Amino acid sequence: MKNSFLKNRLSSLIFGLLSTCTMFLFSTQDAFAQDIRDSKGKVFWLTFLPNFHNNPGALEDSLYIFITAEQPASGTIQYYDRMGVPYQTQFSIGKDEFFIFSKVYRDFELYGFNSPNSMSPTGSNQNEITARQVFKITSSTDVTVYGLNQALTTSDAFIALPEDVLGEQYMIMSYPTDGDTPSQFAIVATRNNTSVKITPKAPTSRSNSNAEQNIILNAGEAYLVQTRIGQGDLTGSKIESNEPIAVFAGHQRAKIPNPSTLASRDHLVEQLPPIPTWGGSAFVTPYPLAFGANQNDFDVYRILAANNDTKIYIDGVFNRTLNSGQFYDTRLEKSEWITATGPILVAQFKKSSNEVTGDGRTGDPFMIINSPTEQYLKRFHCFNVKAWQRDFQTPTPVYDNEQYLTIIVPTDSVATVWLDGNLLSPSLFKKLSITSYSYTDSLKVSTGVHTVESNAKMGVYVYGYGEANSYGYIGGMGYDTIYTFDPPDIIPPLILGNAVCGIFTGKVADTLSFDRGIQNIEVITSGVDNATVMINPLVPPARSIPFTAALIDPYADGRISLKAIDSSNGSREAQFDIPGFTVRSILSDGTQLPQYSETTKFKENKCITIEISNYGKFNQTISSVSF
């Protein structure tokens, strides 16, 4: 009988080897990875920046502290007035409850320019001197703390950072001074004998220059810095200390954008994260227009760079290069993805709402420090603030009618987002720019505590609009150490991979957690033989990029050559061989496997010897042959 079993079985053997191959994937571990710290904690230090008080004698302008917890908690709020007189308040809350602490602002808010009886830069205000208006919160278990400076038609709020995430290196995010209200920030010391170096970016109120300031603070002392009126923006000012400090920044009462066709202004404030916790990637999302707000002008976002030669990309397209302390701001009109080759801080600002001051339209400016995508979390316990103001001597809620959450989550996880125990409909999410993320647009919620959970890490923003008023902050984030201050990126990227059964699987990865990312990957065509290379889409600066290569002719060896370039122009070239299936019979001419025919009697034994050879340059192992 005619028999071609050898050809069939060797072909089956080749197929079997290819079909049972497993891909070997590489990963890189961050050199400084550690347990993620977040915005919950047991000890907090905070102060309140000067606000603008339209009626300085009124009692409705108040400072609020909100405390929430996922487990029962009790503790103490210790604080001082302007004269250094100590006070103390106890609190106790149950699971998912909140505690509201409030004080009339007088004597407890930092005293700056435009404070009552302090209308000159060198008057009785507390600019660039030690101040005592500091609040210290201690709790038996982890809590989340928020501060709100609530004044008539000018307010904003911030999430307070626990003591264990405070640092020694900061850079100020603020907004330009206008005709009569300043850009400002304040420092709070948490240890005695804390040395602080301040390098202002604009002339400051008392010194009338941007000269370096060196101060010593003790635990519980604050230091206020405001610009000279009409003289610049403190954004990009550097703060360095030898002990952990808390830093609060913003604007006494800003018009946004500046200049603007609208007239209304509002207080801006956020507590700033230390530079090592900044990331290299962030999303901005548009705000819903407040009910009845004037539609003129636009919201704004800012990008601030910590390091020199930081390349900024918006939706994957190179935008500009920023040096340390420089920033770029532009219109916030749609969702966008910002990436950079170094640590950046991104803030987004809500615009003014009113044509003339006091015309009663809903909403006004506020600022939010955006969470870098590297610091996203899977669970948030956040709070939409509860505050009151007097209308004809009757206290009325300020924000209850327009409270919002923005939730940013990977698109493939929108069906796993829970709000207060209820699964959100995926129809509530919109695609975020060119990315694989989506966000909620105009998601209204009630005043009070909210829990947001998902199977994937996400970002959450909390904000609300009132009559000629508003507030906003992030719902929380991680505070893992990502960067060191202005670190050198001196090690070129790695090119790793492994060839199995004619398929090469690899990855190009930057070396350390604070390196500036992959800028480009090139295939060196002169070094490619019998192979095709497929590289995943690269949006610089990328932490890592997978690639694969496959043999064109699986029965011959191949080779690939790659060059990887990082954002500091460091480069590495690598060449990899890909073994083919180079086994054949010595009787074959190399184009096909030979066929054998034999005639035999029934039940007669017949032995056929087939000698095979390896014509490639790599060792071949055949573990089994079956017929």
N, C-alpha and C positions, 0 to 999 in steps of 0.2 A: 504494500500500500504506500501511497505517496504521503510523506510526513513532513510537516513544517513546524513541529512542536517547539523546536529550539528557538526559532524566531519569535514565536508567540510567547514563550515563557520568559525569554530575556526581555522582551518588550514589557511583559507584565511586571517583571522584576524592577525595571526602570520606573514604571508607573507607581509601583508600590513604594519604592524609595522616596519618590517625590511626594506622594500623597500622605506619607506618614511623617514628613518633616515638621518640626515645630519652630516657630520664630523666636529668636532670642532678643529681647528688648533691653536696652540700657537705660538707666536713669542716673541722674546726679543728685547728690544730697547737698543741701545748703550747708556751708561750713559752719554757720553760726545758728543752726536751727535750734529752737527751744520751745517750751510750752507757750502757747499763745496766751497773752494777758489781755483782758478786755476792760470795759468801762464800769464793771461792777467792782466794789471794794468795801473796805471797812473804815478807811480814813481818807478824808477829803479836806483840802484847803482852798478857799475861794474868797474873792473880793468882787465888788461891783464898781465898774468904771463910771465916771461921771455921765449922767444923762442930761438932757435939756428939759427943764421944768417950766412949762408955760405959765403955771400959777404956783410960784415958789412957796406960797403960804398954804396951799391946799394939802389936805391930809390923804387924798386918794392916791398920790404917787407913792408906790410901795415897792419894796424889794421882797421877792418871793424865793423860797427854797422848797423844792418838791423832793420828797424821798419815797422811793418805791422799792419793793422787795418781792422776790419769788418765794421766800420763806419768812416766817415771823421774825421780826427784828426790833431791837430797842437800842437806844443810844442817846447821845448828847450833842447839842449844838452849842459850842462855846464861841463867843464873839465879843468885840470891843467897839465902843463908839469912838468918835473923833478925838475925845479927850483921854482915851485909854481906859475908860471905866469898863470893867468886865461884866458880862451877862452870861446866862446859861439857860437853855431850854431842853427839857427831856422829850423824847418821842418814843412811841411804841406803835407798831403796825403789824397787821396780820398778812398772810399770804395774799399777794396781788392787791393789797390795799395801798393807799398813798397818804403821806403826811404833808400838810401844808403849813409852812412857817412864813410869816410875813411881818415886815416892819416898815413903818413910814420911813421914807428914804433919808430924811434929815439926820445928820450925825452918824449915819451908818454907810452911806455911799461915799466913795472917794470924792474929795473936794477939789474940783478943777476949774478951769476957765469956764465962764458962764454959770458957775454955781452962784447962789445968792451972795451979794456983796463981794464978788470976786471977779470983776470984769477987766482986770489988767493982768498981763502976764506975770508980773512980779508982785501981785497983791497977796491976799491972805489965803490963796489956794495952796494945795499940797503938791504942786508940781516939783518933782526932783528932790523931794525930802522924804524922810521916813514917815509912814502913816500906820495907824493901828486898826483901821476898819477891815478886819479880817475875820472870816468865819471858819471854824474848824468843826467838822462833823466826824464823830466816831460812832461805830455801830457794832453790835454783837455778832452780826452775820453780814454777808455781802448785801449791799444795797446799791441802787442807782440814784444819782443825785443830779438835779437840774436847777439852774438859777434863772430867774426872770426879773429884769429891771422894767417894771410896769409904770409908765407915766402917761399923762393925758396926751394922746395922739403921738407918742414916741416911745417905743418899747422894743426889746429883743431879748432872746433867751439863749442859754448855752447848756450843753451837757458838761458836768464837772468830771474831771479825771481823778481817779483814785491815786493815793500817794505812791503806790507801788509801780505806776507807769510813768511817773514824772521823770524828767531828765535834766541834763546840764547844758544842752545845746538847742537853741531855738532860733527861728527867724520869723519876723512879724508879718502877718497878713492884715492889711488895713484897707483904707480907702482915702482918696485925696481930701485934704481940708478944703472947705469952701470959704465964703466971705466971713462967717463968724462962728463956725464950729470946727473943732480940730480933729485930726487923726490922732489916735491915742493907744497906749497899752499900759499894763501894770504887771509888776512882778510880785510874787508872794514867796517868802522864804519858809522852808520847812525845818531848817536846822539853824542852830546858833552859829555865828561867825561865818556866814555864807558870803563868799567873795563873788561879786557879779561884775562882768565887763559888758558894757552896752556900747554898740557902735551904731548910732542913729543914721538913718538915710536922709533926714531932713532936719532943718534947724528946730530945736526944741524950745519950749515956751520960756523956761527960766534962763537957760544958758544963751539963747539966741544964736546957737551954732549947732553944727552936727559933729562936734568934737566928741571923742571917746570919753565915756564916763565909767569910773571904777568906784563901786560902793560896797559897803559891808552891811548885811542885814542879819537880824536874829530871827529865830522861829516866830512866825505869826506877824511879821512886819511886812508892809507893802510899800511899793515904790511906783509912783505914777509918772508917766512921760506923755506929754501932749506936744503937738507941733505949735510953732508960732502961727497965729491966724493968717491964712493966706499964703503960707510958706511950705507947701509940699505935702508929702505922703510918707508915712513911716514904714510902708511896706518894704521889706527887704532888710530892715534893721536887724543886726545880729545880737543875740544874748548868749553869753557863756558864763558858767558858774562852776564852782568846785563842789557844790552839793545840789541835790534835786530841788528844783523850784517849779512853781506853777506860774504860767504866763497867760494873761487875758488881753485880747486886742480887738480893735474895731474902730468905731467912730462915734463921737458924741451925738451927732444927728446929721446924717448924710442925705444928700440928694443923689438919686441914681437914675440914669447915668449922670455923670458930671462932665460937661454941662448938659442941662436938660431943658426941654420946653415946659416941663411941669415944675411946680413950686414946692410940693410937700416933701418933707424929709422925715427920717426916722433913725432911732438909735441902732447901732450895729455892735454886736459883741459875740465872741467865741472864745472858749479856752483852747489854746493851741497845743497840738501834739509835738513832742520833741522830734528833732530832725531824724534821729535814727529810726523812727517809726514811720517816716514818710515812705511812699511807694513810687513806682515808676509807671503806674497805669491807673487811670481813673475815668469814670463816666460823668458827664453832665447831662441833666435832663431838664426840659422846660417846665416852668411853673404854670399851673392854670391861672387864667386871668381872674382876679377877684371880682365878685359881683358888683357891677356898676363902676368899676375902675376905669379911668381914662385910658384909652388904647394907644395914646401917643407914646413914643420912645420905646425902650426895650430893656429886658433883663440883661445881666452881664455875668461873665465868669472870668476868673483870673488864674494864671498859672505862674507860680513862683519857683525859681530854681535854687537849690542849695549849693550846687557845685559849678565851677567854671566849665565852659564848653559842653553845656547840656543841650542836646538836640531835641527839639520838640516836634512831635508828629500828631496830626489831627486826622482821625479816620484813616490812618496809615500813610498819610501824605506829609512829607517834610514841610514844616511851617517856618521855623527859625531856630537860631542858636542863642541860648541865654547863658550869661555868666552868673556867678554866685550873687544872690541878692537882686537880680533882675527879674522882671515879671512881664507878662503879656496879658492884656485883657481884650475881650471882644464880645460881640453880641451873643446872648444865649437865646436862640430862637428855635433850636431843634436839638434832639439828642445827639451827642458826639462822644467819640472815644479819644482820650488824650493819652499818649505814651511818650516816654522820654528816656534818654540814655543815662540819667542820674536821678537822684531823689527830687521830687517835685511836691508842692502843696497846691491843691486846687480848691478854690472857693467859688461859689455861685451866689449872686446877689439878686434880690427881687427889686424891681423898679419902683419909682414913685407912682402914686395912683391919682393924685389930686392936682387940678390946674392951679388952684390957689390954696394956701394953707388954711386948713379948717373947713373945707367945703363938704366934708362928711362922707366922701366916697370910701368904699371898703378897700383895705389893704394899704401897704406902704413898704419902704425898703426893709429888708433884713438880710443877713448873711448866713451861709452854711459852709462849714469846712467839709469838703467831700471826703468820704472814706476811700483810700486806695483799694483797688481790687484785691491786692495781696492781703488786706486786713479784713476781708469779708467774714461773716459768721453765719452759722446755721440757725441761730435762735436769738431773738431780741425781746426784751422786756422794756417797753418804752412808754412815754407819757405825753399826751396832748394836754397842754397846760390849762389850768383853771384859774382865771383871774377876773377881777371886778374893777369897774370904774363907776364914779357917781354921775348920774344924769338927773338933775334937779333933786339932789340929795338922796336919790334912791340908788343903792348899789345894783348895777346890772352886769351880767356876764359880758366879757369882751369878745371872745373867740368862738363861742359855742356853735354859731351858725355855719362857720367855714373852717373846719379842722380837716387836715389831710395827712396821708402817708404816701410816700413814693417808695416802692419796693423794686429793686433791681435784682434779677435772678437769671441764671442760664435758661435759654429758651426751652431746652429739653426738660426743664424742671418746673415750668409754670403750673403744671397740674399737681404739684406737690406742695404748694404754698398754703399755709393755714394762718388765718387771722382770728385770734380769740377762739380757737377750737373749731372754726368753720373753714372748710376748704374753699378757696377762692376760685372763681370761674376763670379759666384761661382766656376768655374773651375780654377780661379786664386789662390784659397786657398788650403792649405794642412792641414791635421790634425796635431794638436800640441801635440805630445807625447801621454800620456795616457788620456789626459784631454778632456773635451767637448768644447775645443776651437780650432780654426784654424787660420792660418796666411798666408799672401801673401809671396811668395818666388820669389825674383828677379823681383819685380814690378818696372819697369822703369818709370820715370816721367820727365817732363821738368824742367828747372831752373825757379824759381820764386815761387809765392804764390799758395798754394793748400788748398782746403777745403775738409775735410773728415767727413762724417756724417753716423750715423747708428741708428737703433732702439734700439740697445743695447750698453752698455758701452764697450769701447775698448781701446787699447793702440796703439800708433803710434810712429815709429822711422824714423828719417830723416837722410840720409847720401849720400855721393858722393865720387867718385874716380877721381883723376887727375893723371898727370904724376909724379910718385914718390911722391904722395900727396893724402890726403884724409881728410874728416871731418865727424862728426856725433853728433847727440843729439836727445833727445825725441821731439816729435812734440807738447808736452804739457801734463799736468796731473793735477789732483786735489791736493790740499795741505791741506786737512782736518787734524785736530789733531786726531791721532789714538792712540799713545802711550805717556805716560809720561816717563821720564828718569829713567830706571832701576826700574820699579814699582814692588811692591810685589804682587804676586798672592795668596792671603790668603783665598779667599772665594771659597769653593768647587763648582763644577758645579751643575746646577739645573736639576731636572727631573720632567717634567710637562706633563699633559695629561688629557684625559677625556674619559669615557666609554659611548657609546650610542648604544643601540640595539645589544649588544654582540660583538661590535668592540671597541677596545681601541686605540685611536690615540694620540701619544705623541711626545715629543722632549727632547733630552738632549742638554743643552746649557751652555756654559761658561758664567760667571756672568757679567763681565765688558768688555768694549771695548778693554782694554789693557791686559786682561788676556791671558794666553799662549795657550789656546785651549784644546780641548778634546783629550786625548791620547788613551782611551780604554773604551768600554762599555761591561760589563759582564752580562749574564743572570744567576741569582742564581737559579740553577735547583731545589734545595731543596724547594724553595719557589714558584714553578710554579705548578699550579693545573688546569687541564681541559683547557689549553690554549696553543697556539703556539705564539712565539714572532718572529717578523721579523724586523731586524735593517738594515737601509740603509748602503751601504758600507762606511767605515770610513777610510779616509786618514788623519792621524794625521799631524799637530794639527788642528782639525776642530773647527770652531766657533759653529756649532750646527749640530746635527744629528737627523733626524726624525726616529720614529719607530712605528710599529703597532702590535697589538696582537688581536687574534680572539679565541673565544670559540671553543673547539673541539666538545662538545655537546651543542648546543644552548639552550637546555632545562634544563641546570644545571649551577650553578654559577661557576666562575673561579677566578684565582688569578695569578698575575705575580710579580716577584721580580727582580730588576735591580740594578747594581752598576756602577756608572760612575766615571772615574778617569781622572783628568786633567794633564797637562804636568808639573805641580809643585807637583805632587803626592797627591794633594788634592782629596778626594773621598766623595761620597755621595751614600747611599743606599735608595731605596724607594720600597714600596710594594703597589700594586693597586689591588682592587677587581673589577671584571667584572660581573655585574649581568646578569644572563640568563633569559629566558622566563619561569618562574617557576609557571605557572598558569595551574590548571587542575580541572577536575570535582572530587568531593569527592568520586564518585562511580568508578573512574578510578583506575586501579592498578599501575599507574605510567608509564606504557610502551606504552599505546596508549589511545587515546580519546575514550570514550564509544559511542556505537551506540544505537539508540532508534528506536523501531518499534511500530506503532500504527495503528489500523484500525478504520476508522471513516466514517460516512455517509456524503454524499454530502451536503455542506453548514452547517454542524454541527460544532459548536465551540468546541475547545479542548484546554486545558491549560496544559502545561508541565513545571514543575519547575526543573531547573537544578542548583544545588548549586556548586560553584567552590571555590577552595582554593589556597593559595600561599604556596608552600612547600620550597621556597628558603628563604634566610635570608635578602633579600632586599625588600622594599616596591615596589609593582607593581601598576601601574595606567592604567586602561583600559578606554580610553576616549569614545569609542563608540563600539557598536556591531550591526551588521546588518545581516539579514537573507534573 
